[in-house]
Amino acid sequence: MPRIERWEKFPEGVRRHLIERMRDRAISIADLNQLRLWIETSPEVPPGDWYKDFGSFKLCGGGSLAKTFLLPGQAAKGDKLS
């Protein structure tokens, strides 16, 4: 199983998209810290679509890359990570 990539390894376009979605969805510094702590564990992620529900937001990805943020009520596709 792949592991989620660290921010500096994301393609520039993906980083820009994530920053835009973070602003659009008003993700707080506390939320981002929660995300940072999770990413620092170098979690395994499935090779296909997946999402991680943090309560106040969802992080969606595919393989080793995060792809977007969703609000709590928005539907995510793929495998739910614990």
Kinemage of the C-alpha trace (Angstrom):
@kinemage 1
@onewidth
@group {chain A} dominant
@subgroup {mainchain}
@vectorlist {calphas} color= white
{ca met a 1} P 0.000 0.000 0.000
{ca pro a 2} L 1.284 3.494 -0.782
{ca arg a 3} L 1.867 6.083 1.918
{ca ile a 4} L 0.593 9.628 1.690
{ca glu a 5} L 3.173 12.007 0.240
{ca arg a 6} L 4.466 14.960 2.178
{ca trp a 7} L 3.428 18.448 1.067
{ca glu a 8} L 6.727 19.299 -0.615
{ca lys a 9} L 6.375 16.297 -2.962
{ca phe a 10} L 2.912 17.292 -4.233
{ca pro a 11} L 2.768 18.671 -7.799
{ca glu a 12} L 2.441 22.471 -7.829
{ca gly a 13} L -1.067 22.358 -9.341
{ca val a 14} L -2.317 20.029 -6.613
{ca arg a 15} L -0.831 22.279 -3.911
{ca arg a 16} L -2.559 25.341 -5.410
{ca his a 17} L -5.882 23.484 -5.588
{ca leu a 18} L -5.617 22.339 -1.962
{ca ile a 19} L -4.817 25.876 -0.785
{ca glu a 20} L -7.831 27.237 -2.697
{ca arg a 21} L -10.149 24.571 -1.252
{ca met a 22} L -8.745 25.168 2.239
{ca arg a 23} L -9.684 28.859 1.917
{ca asp a 24} L -13.075 28.151 0.292
{ca arg a 25} L -14.028 25.743 3.054
{ca ala a 26} L -12.630 27.959 5.844
{ca ile a 27} L -10.460 25.202 7.284
{ca ser a 28} L -8.977 26.505 10.522
{ca ile a 29} L -5.416 26.420 11.804
{ca ala a 30} L -6.530 23.882 14.422
{ca asp a 31} L -7.944 21.688 11.631
{ca leu a 32} L -4.722 21.985 9.653
{ca asn a 33} L -2.706 21.047 12.720
{ca gln a 34} L -4.845 17.916 13.098
{ca leu a 35} L -4.128 17.120 9.436
{ca arg a 36} L -0.394 17.775 9.890
{ca leu a 37} L -0.210 15.406 12.859
{ca trp a 38} L -1.938 12.670 10.855
{ca ile a 39} L 0.337 13.142 7.828
{ca glu a 40} L 3.419 13.025 10.069
{ca thr a 41} L 2.495 9.418 10.941
{ca ser a 42} L 3.119 8.563 7.262
{ca pro a 43} L -0.196 6.688 6.970
{ca glu a 44} L -0.792 4.000 4.396
{ca val a 45} L -3.476 4.869 1.865
{ca pro a 46} L -5.158 2.688 -0.769
{ca pro a 47} L -3.948 2.924 -4.380
{ca gly a 48} L -7.379 4.165 -5.506
{ca asp a 49} L -9.760 6.812 -4.151
{ca trp a 50} L -9.908 7.358 -0.397
{ca tyr a 51} L -10.972 9.912 2.191
{ca lys a 52} L -10.221 10.707 5.811
{ca asp a 53} L -12.972 12.309 7.897
{ca phe a 54} L -11.574 14.736 10.470
{ca gly a 55} L -15.031 15.777 11.694
{ca ser a 56} L -14.916 19.432 10.644
{ca phe a 57} L -13.652 18.562 7.141
{ca lys a 58} L -12.752 15.601 4.923
{ca leu a 59} L -9.512 15.117 3.053
{ca cys a 60} L -9.973 13.213 -0.217
{ca gly a 61} L -7.219 11.635 -2.223
{ca gly a 62} L -6.147 9.063 -4.725
{ca gly a 63} L -3.139 6.866 -4.128
{ca ser a 64} L -0.353 8.746 -2.376
{ca leu a 65} L -1.739 12.241 -3.075
{ca ala a 66} L -4.358 14.279 -1.284
{ca lys a 67} L -6.602 15.899 -3.889
{ca thr a 68} L -9.236 18.092 -2.197
{ca phe a 69} L -11.004 19.124 0.988
{ca leu a 70} L -14.729 18.638 1.541
{ca leu a 71} L -17.094 20.036 4.147
{ca pro a 72} L -18.599 17.606 6.690
{ca gly a 73} L -21.929 17.192 4.826
{ca gln a 74} L -20.367 16.660 1.403
{ca ala a 75} L -20.251 13.120 0.060
{ca ala a 76} L -16.842 11.579 -0.477
{ca lys a 77} L -15.993 8.632 -2.680
{ca gly a 78} L -13.540 5.836 -2.144
{ca asp a 79} L -12.371 3.959 0.922
{ca lys a 80} L -12.914 5.627 4.295
{ca leu a 81} L -9.681 5.692 6.310
{ca ser a 82} L -9.787 5.257 10.057
